[in-house]
Amino acid sequence: MRRRTHARWTLMLLAAVTVAGAAAACGDPLRPYPQFTINPRTVSVARGASTPVKIVLSGPNKEESWTVESGNASIATVAQTETGATVTGVGAGSTRLYVVVNTEGFGTVRDSATVNVQ
């Protein structure tokens, strides 16, 4: 019984040392996944009309640069502004407004809102 307890403690100590060594070898820790606030999350706009969408990147990644793009430019176009985006209806249908951030550790991250054009 003593040998089992000794072996168990040895394995636990070895596992702790391995985890600590791996954490130290990683260098810079990953920043948390980017968080977005897109308001509103569903936009309804008439063909030929425009409406603003507020976009805020928050958390530790709030200083990252970001862009906006339309899922289908024949339905709606999007233009980046200082506070978010302007959505303009082009043709009837539904598409997405995408917010795109290139981050270290996560690569390209996207979030989106629904755009409905009447």
N, C-alpha and C positions, 0 to 999 in steps of 0.2 A: 504494500500500500504506500510505503514511503517513496518508493521509486516512481510510482505513478504521479504522486503529488509533486515530486522534484521535477519530473519530466514535463508536467503541465506548466509549472512556473517557468521552466527554461523556455518552453515554446512561447509562452505569453511574453516573456522578456525579449525574445528574438523578434517576435512580431512587432512589438513596440519600437524597437531599434530600427527595424526595416521601414516602418511608416515614418518615423522621424527623419531618417536619411532621405527618403523619397521626397518628403515635403521640403527639406532643405535644398535638394538638388533642383527643384522646380524654379527657383529664383523668384521672379515677380509672380504674385498670385493673380489669378484671373479676376478681372473686374466683373461685377454682377451683370447679368443679362440686361441689355438696355430696356428701359421702360418708357412708354409713350403715353401721352394723353392726346387723343384726337377728339375734338368736340365740334360738331356732332359726329357720331359714328355712322349715322345714316343721313345722307344729303339728298334732298329732292330739289331739282332745278328744272326750269323750263328750257326748251331749246332756244339758244341765243341769249339766255340770261346767265348771270354769274352770281356766285355766293361764296362768302369766306368760310374757311375751316380753320380753327385754331389748333395748332400742333405744338406740343411742349415735350421735349426730351427731358426726363427727370432722373434723379438718383445720381450715382457716381459718374455716370456717362453723359451728364447733361451738357458738357462742353464739346461733345463729338459733333462733327459736321454731318448734316443730313440733306437728302434731296427728296423730291416728290415726283411721282410719275403716274400716268394713267394706265389702267389695265387695258383700255380700248379707246384710243384717241378719236375714233369715229363716233363714239357715244359722248365722251366728255374729255376736255383737256384740263390739265392742272398746271398752275404756275406757282412757284414758291414765292412766298412773301416773308417779311421779317417776323411775322407772328404765326405763320402757317402756310396756307395755300389759298388760291382762288380757283374754284371749280367753275367751268363754263360748259353749259350743255350744248352739244353739237347735234346729236341725233337721238331719237327715242330708243330707250333700252336701259339696261343696268350694267354697271361695271364697278371697278374698285379704284380707289385712290390709294396709292402705296407710298409709305414713308420708308426711306431706305437709309440705313446707317452702316458704314463699314467700320467694324471694330476689331481690336486685337483680341484674339482668343476665340471669338465667335464668327469671324468672317462677316459676310453680308447679312444683316438682320433687317427684316421687313415687318411692318405692321400695316393695317389697312382700314379703310372705311368704305361703306357701300355708297355708290352714287347712282341715283335713279333720275333719268331724264325723261320728261313727258313731252 
